[in-house]
């Protein structure tokens, strides 16, 4: 089997691909391909049985030209320095493509959270928050949830930070519970932007989303919300999966019922009246729309030859390797990139932060309306760049728009010292 792509190298390749269409100096591009700083730390945490266990953790601050660093915190056994660097870089260009005033950051702990009790996870999270304290802050670096973290962890981090700083600073982190300074609409925001991107993409391509068949890989926050909202548009979700495998029903799944089943049993597998399929089978199904919503590198150059979908909208970060991108571009499969399609998460995180700083809270309707405006505007700018510069694919178009914005900020501020 081919060696798995290094996500940091994938990010750098994506930047190079777009830079070829931009009139920007090589030294400036080089700077945009590397993080400003990376914290690597080892958390020594007492377990329930009294033993102390060590956990490797990272925070990468990639680029702050357009505002405070912003990006999630992931708990996963495969977290690595390069993965965190890549994810923090994607955040820079994601915030730029939707034009919100943030730079990019990302963090993670090397851990399988399922193997620990809630009290252990709380101590691990608070220990990480203590290490992060000098780096983060409402105007400095604002973490958020990512894979295997959610409102619970965000609440712990906010509380640890506020306690140590002896202040109230709800805007130090986003994705919090509503009762703790969170925003309406945040939980569904990532899936909502994926749905909006798919809707706009189908419209642009002259295709009907109503009646379109859809497969979704990964049924966590991003995947399950995308599936639900796309079903609400009249599409037929025929297959979904998680890390235990997938389920298929050519007549369409009831996405809410599947989510309820996963909440009860921990997996989508064995949902009644469906056929079991592997993740690879799901990714190669003959559908109108494929939504990878799990992790990086789901589709490599080899598998890309077998993808049968006409349109791919990326809910996950980095689900396609650069080789897969080349193959799908060649095969004229339209890929709408992660940095636009899942930008709803960070956009509503931005709204949450604005509300926290103003101590003035919006209705869910206002959040959803503002999000729709941001994603539709960004989609139009992406298509405009794609057509104006005659670009090979929509990913390159997104990076052309985003890099231009970061370079404009950098140029107008100047280099110092
Ligand atoms: P999550 O933990 O809620 O869900 C992840 C899902 O992927 C789970 O259902 C898991 O079982 C499944 N999965 C893991 N490995 C898999 C595999 N090999 N095959 C199939 N399924 C697999 O995480 P999430 O927040 O939904 O994040 C998913 C992706 O979306 C990540 O790439 C993340 O960076 C990205 N993302 C999330 C947000 C957000 O706000 N949550 C925002 C932007 C991007």
Boltz pocket constraint, residues with backbone or C-beta under 6 A from the ligand:
constraints:
  - pocket:
      binder: B
      contacts: [[A, 145], [A, 146], [A, 147], [A, 148], [A, 149], [A, 186], [A, 190], [A, 217], [A, 218], [A, 219], [A, 220], [A, 221], [A, 222], [A, 223], [A, 241], [A, 242], [A, 243], [A, 244], [A, 279], [A, 293], [A, 294], [A, 295], [A, 296], [A, 315], [A, 316], [A, 317], [A, 318], [A, 342], [A, 343], [A, 345], [A, 346]]
      max_distance: 6.0
